[in-house]
């Protein structure tokens, strides 16, 4: 039997193949594009043995997220 984490990963992978997301705001697009770059940023940091690149990436991410949060209304439950 598959572990829950693997089954969730498989479900997300299948959903990613069929799901579409409409990013209508420029801040949403910027945030999404930056998040998608994480695996590349991590791989580069590991390959070059420069862990500070991960903190640089995260610092940029917080800046982009904050501008997104200010401009886009986030719904609460």
PAKETI-631154 format. One record per atom (N, C-alpha, C): residue number from 1; residue in three letters; atom name; x, y, z. Coordinates in nm, 2 decimals. Layout:
BEGIN
+------+------+------+--------+--------+--------+
: resi : resn : name :      X :      Y :      Z :
+------+------+------+--------+--------+--------+
:  NUM :  Ala :   CA :      X :      Y :      Z :
...
+------+------+------+--------+--------+--------+
//
This chain:
BEGIN
+------+------+------+--------+--------+--------+
: resi : resn : name :      X :      Y :      Z :
+------+------+------+--------+--------+--------+
:    1 :  Unk :    N :   0.08 :  -0.12 :   0.00 :
:    1 :  Unk :   CA :   0.00 :   0.00 :   0.00 :
:    1 :  Unk :    C :   0.09 :   0.12 :   0.00 :
:    2 :  Unk :    N :   0.05 :   0.23 :  -0.07 :
:    2 :  Unk :   CA :   0.12 :   0.35 :  -0.08 :
:    2 :  Unk :    C :   0.11 :   0.43 :   0.05 :
:    3 :  Unk :    N :   0.22 :   0.50 :   0.09 :
:    3 :  Unk :   CA :   0.21 :   0.59 :   0.20 :
:    3 :  Unk :    C :   0.12 :   0.71 :   0.16 :
:    4 :  Unk :    N :   0.06 :   0.77 :   0.26 :
:    4 :  Unk :   CA :  -0.03 :   0.89 :   0.23 :
:    4 :  Unk :    C :   0.04 :   1.00 :   0.16 :
:    5 :  Unk :    N :   0.17 :   1.02 :   0.19 :
:    5 :  Unk :   CA :   0.24 :   1.13 :   0.12 :
:    5 :  Unk :    C :   0.26 :   1.10 :  -0.03 :
:    6 :  Unk :    N :   0.29 :   0.98 :  -0.06 :
:    6 :  Unk :   CA :   0.31 :   0.94 :  -0.20 :
:    6 :  Unk :    C :   0.17 :   0.94 :  -0.28 :
:    7 :  Unk :    N :   0.07 :   0.90 :  -0.21 :
:    7 :  Unk :   CA :  -0.06 :   0.90 :  -0.28 :
:    7 :  Unk :    C :  -0.11 :   1.05 :  -0.30 :
:    8 :  Unk :    N :  -0.08 :   1.13 :  -0.21 :
:    8 :  Unk :   CA :  -0.11 :   1.28 :  -0.23 :
:    8 :  Unk :    C :  -0.03 :   1.34 :  -0.34 :
:    9 :  Unk :    N :   0.10 :   1.30 :  -0.35 :
:    9 :  Unk :   CA :   0.19 :   1.34 :  -0.45 :
:    9 :  Unk :    C :   0.14 :   1.30 :  -0.59 :
:   10 :  Unk :    N :   0.09 :   1.17 :  -0.60 :
:   10 :  Unk :   CA :   0.04 :   1.12 :  -0.72 :
:   10 :  Unk :    C :  -0.08 :   1.19 :  -0.76 :
:   11 :  Unk :    N :  -0.17 :   1.22 :  -0.67 :
:   11 :  Unk :   CA :  -0.30 :   1.29 :  -0.70 :
:   11 :  Unk :    C :  -0.27 :   1.43 :  -0.75 :
:   12 :  Unk :    N :  -0.17 :   1.50 :  -0.68 :
:   12 :  Unk :   CA :  -0.14 :   1.64 :  -0.73 :
:   12 :  Unk :    C :  -0.08 :   1.63 :  -0.87 :
:   13 :  Unk :    N :   0.00 :   1.53 :  -0.89 :
:   13 :  Unk :   CA :   0.07 :   1.52 :  -1.03 :
:   13 :  Unk :    C :  -0.04 :   1.50 :  -1.13 :
:   14 :  Unk :    N :  -0.14 :   1.42 :  -1.11 :
:   14 :  Unk :   CA :  -0.25 :   1.39 :  -1.20 :
:   14 :  Unk :    C :  -0.33 :   1.52 :  -1.22 :
:   15 :  Unk :    N :  -0.36 :   1.59 :  -1.11 :
:   15 :  Unk :   CA :  -0.44 :   1.71 :  -1.11 :
:   15 :  Unk :    C :  -0.37 :   1.81 :  -1.19 :
:   16 :  Unk :    N :  -0.24 :   1.82 :  -1.18 :
:   16 :  Unk :   CA :  -0.16 :   1.92 :  -1.25 :
:   16 :  Unk :    C :  -0.16 :   1.90 :  -1.40 :
:   17 :  Unk :    N :  -0.18 :   1.77 :  -1.44 :
:   17 :  Unk :   CA :  -0.19 :   1.75 :  -1.59 :
:   17 :  Unk :    C :  -0.32 :   1.79 :  -1.65 :
:   18 :  Unk :    N :  -0.43 :   1.80 :  -1.57 :
:   18 :  Unk :   CA :  -0.56 :   1.83 :  -1.62 :
:   18 :  Unk :    C :  -0.62 :   1.96 :  -1.58 :
:   19 :  Unk :    N :  -0.57 :   2.01 :  -1.47 :
:   19 :  Unk :   CA :  -0.63 :   2.14 :  -1.41 :
:   19 :  Unk :    C :  -0.57 :   2.26 :  -1.48 :
:   20 :  Unk :    N :  -0.65 :   2.36 :  -1.49 :
:   20 :  Unk :   CA :  -0.61 :   2.49 :  -1.54 :
:   20 :  Unk :    C :  -0.64 :   2.60 :  -1.44 :
:   21 :  Unk :    N :  -0.55 :   2.69 :  -1.43 :
:   21 :  Unk :   CA :  -0.56 :   2.80 :  -1.34 :
:   21 :  Unk :    C :  -0.56 :   2.93 :  -1.41 :
:   22 :  Unk :    N :  -0.65 :   3.02 :  -1.39 :
:   22 :  Unk :   CA :  -0.65 :   3.15 :  -1.46 :
:   22 :  Unk :    C :  -0.59 :   3.25 :  -1.36 :
:   23 :  Unk :    N :  -0.48 :   3.31 :  -1.40 :
:   23 :  Unk :   CA :  -0.41 :   3.41 :  -1.32 :
:   23 :  Unk :    C :  -0.44 :   3.54 :  -1.39 :
:   24 :  Unk :    N :  -0.53 :   3.62 :  -1.33 :
:   24 :  Unk :   CA :  -0.58 :   3.74 :  -1.40 :
:   24 :  Unk :    C :  -0.51 :   3.86 :  -1.36 :
:   25 :  Unk :    N :  -0.44 :   3.86 :  -1.25 :
:   25 :  Unk :   CA :  -0.37 :   3.98 :  -1.20 :
:   25 :  Unk :    C :  -0.22 :   3.96 :  -1.22 :
:   26 :  Unk :    N :  -0.15 :   4.07 :  -1.25 :
:   26 :  Unk :   CA :  -0.01 :   4.07 :  -1.28 :
:   26 :  Unk :    C :   0.07 :   4.02 :  -1.15 :
:   27 :  Unk :    N :   0.02 :   4.06 :  -1.03 :
:   27 :  Unk :   CA :   0.09 :   4.01 :  -0.91 :
:   27 :  Unk :    C :   0.08 :   3.86 :  -0.89 :
:   28 :  Unk :    N :  -0.04 :   3.81 :  -0.93 :
:   28 :  Unk :   CA :  -0.06 :   3.66 :  -0.92 :
:   28 :  Unk :    C :   0.04 :   3.59 :  -1.01 :
:   29 :  Unk :    N :   0.05 :   3.64 :  -1.13 :
:   29 :  Unk :   CA :   0.14 :   3.58 :  -1.23 :
:   29 :  Unk :    C :   0.29 :   3.59 :  -1.18 :
:   30 :  Unk :    N :   0.33 :   3.70 :  -1.13 :
:   30 :  Unk :   CA :   0.46 :   3.72 :  -1.08 :
:   30 :  Unk :    C :   0.49 :   3.62 :  -0.96 :
:   31 :  Unk :    N :   0.39 :   3.60 :  -0.87 :
:   31 :  Unk :   CA :   0.41 :   3.51 :  -0.76 :
:   31 :  Unk :    C :   0.42 :   3.37 :  -0.81 :
:   32 :  Unk :    N :   0.33 :   3.33 :  -0.90 :
:   32 :  Unk :   CA :   0.33 :   3.19 :  -0.95 :
:   32 :  Unk :    C :   0.46 :   3.16 :  -1.03 :
:   33 :  Unk :    N :   0.51 :   3.26 :  -1.11 :
:   33 :  Unk :   CA :   0.63 :   3.23 :  -1.18 :
:   33 :  Unk :    C :   0.75 :   3.22 :  -1.09 :
:   34 :  Unk :    N :   0.75 :   3.29 :  -0.98 :
:   34 :  Unk :   CA :   0.86 :   3.28 :  -0.89 :
:   34 :  Unk :    C :   0.86 :   3.15 :  -0.81 :
:   35 :  Unk :    N :   0.74 :   3.11 :  -0.77 :
:   35 :  Unk :   CA :   0.72 :   2.98 :  -0.70 :
:   35 :  Unk :    C :   0.77 :   2.86 :  -0.79 :
:   36 :  Unk :    N :   0.73 :   2.87 :  -0.91 :
:   36 :  Unk :   CA :   0.77 :   2.76 :  -1.01 :
:   36 :  Unk :    C :   0.92 :   2.75 :  -1.02 :
:   37 :  Unk :    N :   0.99 :   2.86 :  -1.00 :
:   37 :  Unk :   CA :   1.14 :   2.86 :  -1.01 :
:   37 :  Unk :    C :   1.21 :   2.80 :  -0.90 :
:   38 :  Unk :    N :   1.14 :   2.76 :  -0.79 :
:   38 :  Unk :   CA :   1.21 :   2.71 :  -0.67 :
:   38 :  Unk :    C :   1.30 :   2.59 :  -0.70 :
:   39 :  Unk :    N :   1.25 :   2.48 :  -0.77 :
:   39 :  Unk :   CA :   1.33 :   2.37 :  -0.79 :
:   39 :  Unk :    C :   1.46 :   2.41 :  -0.86 :
:   40 :  Unk :    N :   1.46 :   2.50 :  -0.96 :
:   40 :  Unk :   CA :   1.57 :   2.54 :  -1.03 :
:   40 :  Unk :    C :   1.67 :   2.62 :  -0.94 :
:   41 :  Unk :    N :   1.61 :   2.71 :  -0.85 :
:   41 :  Unk :   CA :   1.70 :   2.78 :  -0.76 :
:   41 :  Unk :    C :   1.76 :   2.69 :  -0.66 :
:   42 :  Unk :    N :   1.69 :   2.59 :  -0.61 :
:   42 :  Unk :   CA :   1.75 :   2.49 :  -0.52 :
:   42 :  Unk :    C :   1.86 :   2.41 :  -0.59 :
:   43 :  Unk :    N :   1.83 :   2.36 :  -0.71 :
:   43 :  Unk :   CA :   1.93 :   2.28 :  -0.78 :
:   43 :  Unk :    C :   2.06 :   2.37 :  -0.80 :
:   44 :  Unk :    N :   2.04 :   2.49 :  -0.84 :
:   44 :  Unk :   CA :   2.16 :   2.58 :  -0.87 :
:   44 :  Unk :    C :   2.24 :   2.60 :  -0.74 :
:   45 :  Unk :    N :   2.17 :   2.62 :  -0.63 :
:   45 :  Unk :   CA :   2.24 :   2.64 :  -0.50 :
:   45 :  Unk :    C :   2.32 :   2.52 :  -0.46 :
:   46 :  Unk :    N :   2.26 :   2.40 :  -0.48 :
:   46 :  Unk :   CA :   2.33 :   2.28 :  -0.45 :
:   46 :  Unk :    C :   2.45 :   2.25 :  -0.54 :
:   47 :  Unk :    N :   2.43 :   2.27 :  -0.67 :
:   47 :  Unk :   CA :   2.53 :   2.25 :  -0.77 :
:   47 :  Unk :    C :   2.65 :   2.34 :  -0.74 :
:   48 :  Unk :    N :   2.63 :   2.46 :  -0.71 :
:   48 :  Unk :   CA :   2.74 :   2.56 :  -0.69 :
:   48 :  Unk :    C :   2.79 :   2.57 :  -0.55 :
:   49 :  Unk :    N :   2.72 :   2.49 :  -0.46 :
:   49 :  Unk :   CA :   2.76 :   2.49 :  -0.31 :
:   49 :  Unk :    C :   2.75 :   2.63 :  -0.25 :
:   50 :  Unk :    N :   2.64 :   2.70 :  -0.29 :
:   50 :  Unk :   CA :   2.61 :   2.84 :  -0.24 :
:   50 :  Unk :    C :   2.47 :   2.84 :  -0.17 :
:   51 :  Unk :    N :   2.46 :   2.80 :  -0.04 :
:   51 :  Unk :   CA :   2.33 :   2.80 :   0.02 :
:   51 :  Unk :    C :   2.27 :   2.94 :   0.03 :
:   52 :  Unk :    N :   2.35 :   3.04 :   0.03 :
:   52 :  Unk :   CA :   2.29 :   3.18 :   0.04 :
:   52 :  Unk :    C :   2.20 :   3.21 :  -0.08 :
:   53 :  Unk :    N :   2.21 :   3.13 :  -0.19 :
:   53 :  Unk :   CA :   2.12 :   3.16 :  -0.30 :
:   53 :  Unk :    C :   1.97 :   3.12 :  -0.26 :
:   54 :  Unk :    N :   1.96 :   3.02 :  -0.17 :
:   54 :  Unk :   CA :   1.83 :   2.98 :  -0.13 :
:   54 :  Unk :    C :   1.77 :   3.09 :  -0.04 :
:   55 :  Unk :    N :   1.84 :   3.16 :   0.04 :
:   55 :  Unk :   CA :   1.79 :   3.27 :   0.12 :
:   55 :  Unk :    C :   1.76 :   3.39 :   0.03 :
:   56 :  Unk :    N :   1.84 :   3.41 :  -0.07 :
:   56 :  Unk :   CA :   1.81 :   3.52 :  -0.17 :
:   56 :  Unk :    C :   1.68 :   3.49 :  -0.24 :
:   57 :  Unk :    N :   1.66 :   3.37 :  -0.28 :
:   57 :  Unk :   CA :   1.53 :   3.33 :  -0.35 :
:   57 :  Unk :    C :   1.42 :   3.35 :  -0.25 :
:   58 :  Unk :    N :   1.43 :   3.31 :  -0.13 :
:   58 :  Unk :   CA :   1.32 :   3.33 :  -0.03 :
:   58 :  Unk :    C :   1.29 :   3.47 :   0.00 :
:   59 :  Unk :    N :   1.40 :   3.55 :   0.01 :
:   59 :  Unk :   CA :   1.38 :   3.70 :   0.03 :
:   59 :  Unk :    C :   1.30 :   3.76 :  -0.08 :
:   60 :  Unk :    N :   1.34 :   3.72 :  -0.21 :
:   60 :  Unk :   CA :   1.26 :   3.77 :  -0.32 :
:   60 :  Unk :    C :   1.12 :   3.72 :  -0.32 :
:   61 :  Unk :    N :   1.10 :   3.60 :  -0.28 :
:   61 :  Unk :   CA :   0.96 :   3.54 :  -0.27 :
:   61 :  Unk :    C :   0.88 :   3.62 :  -0.17 :
:   62 :  Unk :    N :   0.93 :   3.66 :  -0.05 :
:   62 :  Unk :   CA :   0.86 :   3.73 :   0.05 :
:   62 :  Unk :    C :   0.82 :   3.87 :  -0.01 :
:   63 :  Unk :    N :   0.91 :   3.93 :  -0.08 :
:   63 :  Unk :   CA :   0.88 :   4.06 :  -0.14 :
:   63 :  Unk :    C :   0.77 :   4.05 :  -0.24 :
:   64 :  Unk :    N :   0.77 :   3.95 :  -0.33 :
:   64 :  Unk :   CA :   0.67 :   3.93 :  -0.43 :
:   64 :  Unk :    C :   0.54 :   3.90 :  -0.36 :
:   65 :  Unk :    N :   0.54 :   3.81 :  -0.26 :
:   65 :  Unk :   CA :   0.42 :   3.77 :  -0.19 :
:   65 :  Unk :    C :   0.35 :   3.89 :  -0.12 :
:   66 :  Unk :    N :   0.43 :   3.97 :  -0.06 :
:   66 :  Unk :   CA :   0.38 :   4.09 :   0.01 :
:   66 :  Unk :    C :   0.31 :   4.18 :  -0.09 :
:   67 :  Unk :    N :   0.37 :   4.21 :  -0.20 :
:   67 :  Unk :   CA :   0.31 :   4.29 :  -0.30 :
:   67 :  Unk :    C :   0.18 :   4.23 :  -0.35 :
:   68 :  Unk :    N :   0.18 :   4.10 :  -0.37 :
:   68 :  Unk :   CA :   0.06 :   4.02 :  -0.41 :
:   68 :  Unk :    C :  -0.05 :   4.04 :  -0.31 :
:   69 :  Unk :    N :  -0.02 :   4.02 :  -0.18 :
:   69 :  Unk :   CA :  -0.11 :   4.02 :  -0.07 :
:   69 :  Unk :    C :  -0.18 :   4.16 :  -0.06 :
:   70 :  Unk :    N :  -0.10 :   4.27 :  -0.08 :
:   70 :  Unk :   CA :  -0.15 :   4.40 :  -0.07 :
:   70 :  Unk :    C :  -0.25 :   4.43 :  -0.18 :
:   71 :  Unk :    N :  -0.21 :   4.39 :  -0.30 :
:   71 :  Unk :   CA :  -0.30 :   4.42 :  -0.42 :
:   71 :  Unk :    C :  -0.42 :   4.33 :  -0.44 :
:   72 :  Unk :    N :  -0.40 :   4.20 :  -0.40 :
:   72 :  Unk :   CA :  -0.51 :   4.10 :  -0.43 :
:   72 :  Unk :    C :  -0.58 :   4.07 :  -0.30 :
:   73 :  Unk :    N :  -0.71 :   4.07 :  -0.30 :
:   73 :  Unk :   CA :  -0.79 :   4.04 :  -0.18 :
:   73 :  Unk :    C :  -0.78 :   3.88 :  -0.16 :
:   74 :  Unk :    N :  -0.74 :   3.84 :  -0.05 :
:   74 :  Unk :   CA :  -0.73 :   3.70 :  -0.01 :
:   74 :  Unk :    C :  -0.86 :   3.67 :   0.07 :
:   75 :  Unk :    N :  -0.93 :   3.57 :   0.02 :
:   75 :  Unk :   CA :  -1.06 :   3.53 :   0.09 :
:   75 :  Unk :    C :  -1.03 :   3.45 :   0.21 :
:   76 :  Unk :    N :  -1.11 :   3.48 :   0.31 :
:   76 :  Unk :   CA :  -1.10 :   3.40 :   0.44 :
:   76 :  Unk :    C :  -1.23 :   3.31 :   0.45 :
:   77 :  Unk :    N :  -1.21 :   3.21 :   0.53 :
:   77 :  Unk :   CA :  -1.33 :   3.11 :   0.55 :
:   77 :  Unk :    C :  -1.42 :   3.17 :   0.66 :
+------+------+------+--------+--------+--------+
//
